[in-house]
Amino acid sequence: DHLPHGRFMYRENRLTNIKQGYLWPGTAIRTVIDPEFIADFPEAAQIAMDDRPRIKETWFLAIEMKSKFKRGEAGFMSPGSYSYFVSAGMNDSNTPRTVRLNGWNDPRTWNATQIGDWQWRDEWEYTTIHDPSIGLPRRLDAQGAPISFPVYRIDTFIFLGVNVGEDYEIRNPHNFTSKNDLPRPIDLDHSQLRHDNEMARREFLNYLAIAEIDDRAVAWPSRFSGAKPYPFQVAIAQAHVFNNHSWDLWTQMWEAQLRPVENVEHWTSRMDSGDTSALPNDVDEGKVDELSQYLRSLRDVLEAMERK
């Protein structure tokens, strides 16, 4: 609520309202603009000339003021003689406000005066018989008829930018027919994952992470290999996944912590077992065999690091 003119708040409010509307059956799938703003006016005007449909909306900051006195008169902007105003349906709200107009809207074509870099002022007037917000009480003439007073409107518009983003579909988060289809945490087997069952905790909550990069020389790699047993630079770590906020695992406060690799035999036996169910889809099984041998060659070093 502290950012009523911001692009982020407008976008988030719109997405929220659309997704809430999906709660009701029969609501059509909606699209929204993925915002991409161009704030430079000359650049926006050039886009309007070259590819006008690309501009989805034009944004302005509007500062709308009504005054008892005309601009430049004595008493103008004196306390109690003016107020910021904008009519919003049945209610009134204060300005400034953000004005979003569909497509390209060129303020140079308005009946307004440019007063600065991409700022325009529109001045007009109307009459009223009563407006205490600007110091106009109700008055009657000698015949008892209400007296009309002029009210001066001074509206300033500042160019904020154009939105040239693409439309995309807002997915329906409520596209399920039964509550059993809803995504939810997986409650692990408590009979196995007791606090004193270290092997089960290792089996389900520990992961081996291996990353490698080819560091061979681009030119004449055999000459500069240095007789390395493995032609890649490798980083190995053990990741421990835990949730110390909720033992039933419904509180989604998962955390992960990297640790030195321990119990190398456990990992090598897993890698040699042929069970590839836990591997990413794009990992070659032959690569697993190579890394298993590499892990064995580092066993003593890893254990020394663990002791340290």
C-alpha positions, 0 to 999 in steps of 0.5 A: 500500500506504500507503493500505489504508483509502482509497476510492481504493485500494480502487476502483483495486484492484477495477478492476484485478482485474476488467480483469485477469480479462477476459484470460481467455476467457468472462469476463462483463462486470462492473459497479462503483459509481461512488463518491459518498459521503455522510459525514454520518450523519444525512443517510445515515439520512434517505436510508435512510428515504426511498430505501433502495435508493439506498444501495449500501454502508455503510463503517466503520472497524473497530478490533478488539482482544483483551486479557488484561484486561477494560476498566477492570481494573488492567493493562488496556492494559499492554504485552504484554497486548493486541493488535489482531486480525482474522481474515481467512480462513486468515490474520490481519492487523492492524487497523484495517481498512475494513469495507464492508457491502452496502446500508444497515447501521444500527449503532444496531440492533447490540448495541453501545454508542454511545461518541461521534459515530457511533462504537460499541463491541462488547465480548464474550469467549471462552476460549483455552488459549494466546495468547502475543500477549496474554501467555497461555502454555500452562498445565496443571492438577494433572491435566495438562489445559490451563487455559482463560483468558478473552480480552476482545474490544473492537471499535470501529466508526466510521462513514465514510459511505454510497456512493450512486453509480450502477452502470456497466459496466467496458469490456473493454480486451482486446476484440480478436481479433488483435494487429493490432487493438490501438491503437498509435502511427502511425509517420510516413513517415521518408523525408519527416520528415527533420530537414532537411525543414522543409516536411514537418515543418510539414505534419504537426506544426504546427497552426493554432489559432483561437478566437473569441468574440462581443464585440458589445454585447447591447443595440443592437450596431450603435451600439457596434460601433466600425466593427470589420471583424470582429465577434468577438474572436479569438485565433490561435496556432500549435501545434507537436507534437513527441516528443523522446524517441523518433524512431520515435514508439513512446515516447508522450512527446508534447508541444505548444508554442504559438508565434507564427504564422509563414508566414501564406501557408502557412495561408491557402493551406491554408484556401483549398484547400478541404481540410477533412479536418483541420477538426473536424466542427462547423466551418462551411466558411463560417467558414473563409473568413471567418477566412482573410480575417481572417488576411490582414488581420493578416499584417503584425502577425503578422510583426512579432510573429514578428520580436520 
